[in-house]
Every structure is written in C-alpha cells, then in structure tokens.
C-alpha cells in the first residue's frame, strides 16, 4: 500500500497515521485520494464486491491489473481507462463478453 500511495498520490507514508503530501503537507491517512482508497478496498476486500473504478485515473491501471492477477476483481468504469502500459493484460467485459 505504501508503494501505491507513493505512485498515485506522490506522497510519502511517514507513519501509521501520517502521510507527507507535496501539495497538502502533512495529512492524516483519512485524506488520501479517492483513487488510493478505492485501490486499497480492492486489495483487501474478500466479498467479491464490484468496485467503482471511475474514481481512478489512468495512473491506477497498473495497480488494478496487479490486483486482478492476485484475485478475481470486478470493476465498474464510466470512462475508458488506458491499460496499454500493462504487459499481458487480460480482462472480460461482463456486459459484452
């Protein structure tokens, strides 16, 4: 999760409850971006829920693909996400097959 926060939010995890953001300064873990929160939920959820990845930008594509390699992951997107930088990416569109 630390790597995710660094990559997506460009912020450093200082401790359990403290993140250093280049934009906001020192922030609570409650103030990380919606993108990172969504990715963390995807990573730890065991219920098989469908996640709204529309909060996530293209910089989340590699993380979504990585999580999907580890477990079945179902996401909902309301925009076209660019997965072209992800090697050997495979997905099934549930609504069209």
N, C-alpha and C positions, 0 to 999 in steps of 0.2 A: 504494500500500500504506500510505502514511503516513496518508492520509485514512481508510482502513479501520480502522487501529489507533486513531486518534483517536475515530472514531464508535462502534466496537464496544466497545473496552476503556476508553474515556475517558482514554487515556494519550497522552503526547507522545513522539515519537521525537526523541531528543537527538542521537544519532549512530548509526553503523553497528551498534554492539553495545550501545547503551544506550537504554532506554525509561524514562520517568518515569511511574510509575503512582500515581494518587491513593490507592490502597489499599495497595500493596506498597512504595511508594517507588521508588528506582532499581532496575531489573531488567534482566537480560540479554534479548536477543531470543528466547532459548530459553524464556522464561517468559511469553510472550504467551498469551492464551486459546486454547483448542481451536477456538473459533469462527473466530478470525482465522487460525489456522494452516490450517484447512480451506479458508477463502476464498482464501488465498494459493496453496495447492496447486491449487485450481480455476483460478485465474488463470494459472498458469504451466505446467500440465500440457498436453502435446501428444499424449498417448497415447489419449485418449478414454475414460479410466477412469470408473467410476461412483463418485461421492463420497458418503460417508455424511454427509448434511447434518443428521442428527439431533443432532449436537453443536451445531448452530447454533440460536439463538433467533430470534424474530420480527424482531429488530433486524438480522438478516442478510438478510432477504428482498430489500431493495432492491439489495444487493450481488450476490446470486445472480442477480437479474433483469438487472442491468447486465452481469455476466459472460456471461450467456446471450445477450444481444444481440450480443456480440462474437464468440461461437463457440458451436457446439453443446455443450451441457452436460447431462450426465445425473447426477441426484442421487437418492439413496435417502432417504426420510423415514419415520420411525416415529412422527411426530406431525403434526398439521395445522398448517402454517405459514401465517400471515396475510400474504397478498400484496395485500391490499385497498388499501394505500397506494401501490402501484406502478402508475403510469399505463400503460395499454395493455399489460398483462401477458398473455402467452400462454404456455401450456405444454401438453404432451401427456403424458397418463398412460400409460406404456408397458404397464402391466398391463391397462388397460381401454380404451385408445384415447382 
